[in-house]
Amino acid sequence: MKHIKNSYLELLAELGIGGAHPGGIHLTEEILKNENINSSYHVLDAGCGTGQTAAYISQTFQAKVTALDFNPTMVAKARHRMKINNLPVEILEGSIEDIPLPNDHFNFIISESVLSFVNKQKAVSEIYRILKSGGRFIAVEPTLNERLDDAQEQEIMQFYGLDSLLLETDWADLLKQTGFENIQIKHHTTIESEPDFHYSNEIDPALYDVMRKHLDIITKYQETFNYRVYTCSK
């Protein structure tokens, strides 16, 4: 049995779950319908997973889309999605903490449940760097409604491989300190959409236990550990 570095992220990769972020593709559609994305835009899906959001943006807005993910399994599945749908989306393998792209490159960047799993300050600074002046950034991120006790927070952080859990004010402060402006925070009640799956040929049986633990945590902390949509501009 192979070693699982981050069991939850490995689960997402091996099952090839599209729309694994809170709210799924329905939330993505809801938040993007209010954005003025068009065919002249260059858009980045930062932490694209299997490329569901990147494909949607390409198909819906005819924008030039680049998608980035650090997980080679996810990257391969995203490339396959674009190939079978004949979409001109560029898929890059790399870290959101050190994005292999030039400064002031994108009109619009979206990141869905990605920042929580990395060095948040590095990732947000990189996003700010590659966003054009006047560009828009949207992040969908798990957020505490209130602080939990140490044992509860450790349970969540250890399972998901997080270095910290942030309150709404913490996320807002991080964006502001990086230089972002016009920060808005929204609570969405979008009905969860059914994820699509792109299964790997061989899946470690231990990952099904990971799925059960994930569902247990979601149920246990559903009143205190939700998500927010953060929108801002450079």
N, C-alpha and C positions, 0 to 999 in steps of 0.2 A: 504494500500500500504506500503510495507516494506521500511525501511530507506536505502538509497544507500550511503555507506561510500565513495566510489570512483566510480562515475557513469560510467566512461569510462571502468575501469577494470571490473566492475560488468557486463557491456554490453558484454565484451569479454567472461566472464565466463558463462553467461546465454545462449548466442548463441553458446558457445562452438567452437569458431572460431579457427581453425588450420591455422597456417601460417599468423597470424595477424600482424607479424612484417613486416617492409618495405621489399619489394622484395619477400616475401612469401617463399614457399618451393623451388621455382626455384632459388632464391638467395642462399639459404642454400646449394642446390646441387652444385651450381657454386663455392662457396667458399670452400666447403669440398673436391672437386675433386683434389685440389692442396695440400691436407694434406695427410701425410703418415699414416693414421689410419689403424690399422690391428687388427686381432683377439686377439693379446696380450695386446691391449690398454684397459685401464679403463677410460671411458668417462663420463663426467657430463654435462647434459643439465640443466643449472641453470636458473630457471624460465621457466619451460617446457610447461606451458599452458596445452593443451589437449594431448601433447606428440607426435605431428607430427614429429618434428625433431628427438627426441629420437628414435622413431620407425624407421625412415629412416636410422639412423646411425646403429642401431642394424641389420636391414635387409641387408644393403649395405656392411658393413665392418665386420660384425660378432663380433664386439667389445663387451666387457662387459659394459653395459650402465646403469647409474643411472640418474634419473630425479627428479628434486626438484621444488615444487611450494608451495606458501603460501596459495593459495585459495582452500578451500576444494571442491568446485564445479569442478574446473579444475583438481584437483587430482583425483577425482572420474571418470571423463571423460577420463583422461589419463590411469588410471588403466583398464577401460573398453576397450580402444583401444588396449592395450597390450594383454588383455585376448582374444578378438575376433580374433586377428592376431597371437596368440600363440607365443608371443615374451617374452623373459626372461629379461625384463627391470624392474629394481627396481624403484618404484615410492615412493618418500618421501614427506611428508607434512612438510614444514618448511620455514624459512625466509633466503633469500640470505644474509641478514645482520648478521646472526648467524647460519651458516651452521652446522648441527648436524653430522659432519663427521671429521675424524682425519686428522692430518697434512700430507702433502706429499702423497696424496692418489691417485691423478688422473694424467694420461698422457696428457689429453686433456680436456679442458672445453670450452663450447660455451654458450653464453648468448645473446639472441636476443630481443632487445628492452625491457630490464628489468632494467638495472642499472639506467636509467633516472627516474624511479618511486620509488626509494628507497634512502636511505642514501648512496650516491655514494662511499664515502671514506670507510665506513664500509664494503660495499659489495665487493669492489675491494680488500680490505685487506684480507677478508675472502677467496676470490678466490685465491689470492696469497698464502695464508697459506696452502690450501688443494691441491695445484698443486705441482707435483713432480719437482725437479730440472731438468731443460731441457724441462719441459712440455710446451705446447702451450695453449694460451688463445685467443679466438676470440670473439669480441663483435660487434653486429650490433646496432648502437644507433642513435636516432634523434640528429641532429647537426645543429646549426645555421651557415649559411654562413657568416652572419654579424650581429652585434648587432641591435636589433629593439628598438623602443622607449619604455618607461616604460609601457605605456598602452597596447601596443601590446604584450609585453612579459608577462604581468600579465594575459592577456586574455588566452594565451596558457597555462601558468602554472596553473591557477585556473581550467581550464577545465580538464586538464589531471592529476591534483593533483601533480604537480612537485614542487620541492623546488628550482630549478634553471634550467637555459637553458645554455648549454655549446657550445662554439666554438670548432672547430677542435683542436686548440692549448690547450684549457682547458682539453679536454679528454686526449691528449698526455701527458700533464704535470701530470695529476692524475695518469696515468699508470706508468710514470717514477718515480714519487715520492714514489710510493708504492714499487718499486723495479723491475718492469718489464723492460726487455731489448728487443732489436731488434724490436722496435715499428714501424709498417708500417700502413699507412692509405690509403684506397682505396675508390674511388668513383665508384660505380657500376651503370650500366644502364640496369640491368636485367628487362625484361618485367614482370610486376606484375602477379603472378599466382593466379588462382581462389582459395580462401580459402575453406576448407571443414568446415562443420557445424555439431555440435553435440548439438542440442537444448535441453534445459531444458523443463520439462513438462509444467511449468507455467512461463511466462516471463512478468515482470512488463511492462505495456504499456509505461511508462515514458522512458524506455530505447530506444524506437524507436526515441524519440526526441533527445536523446543523440547521436544516430547514425547520425542523420541529422546535429547536431552541429559539430560532428567530421568531416564529409564530408565538411562542410562549412569552417572549419579551414584549412583543408588540401588544399582546393582550394585557399583560401585567401593568404596563406603563402607558396605556393608551390615553389616560387622563392628564398625564404630566409630560409626556415626551411625544410631541407632534411635529409639525413642520411649518415653515413659513416660506413665502415667496418674496425675495428681496430684489428690488429693481433700483438701478442707479445709473448715473452717466458720468463721463469723464470731462 
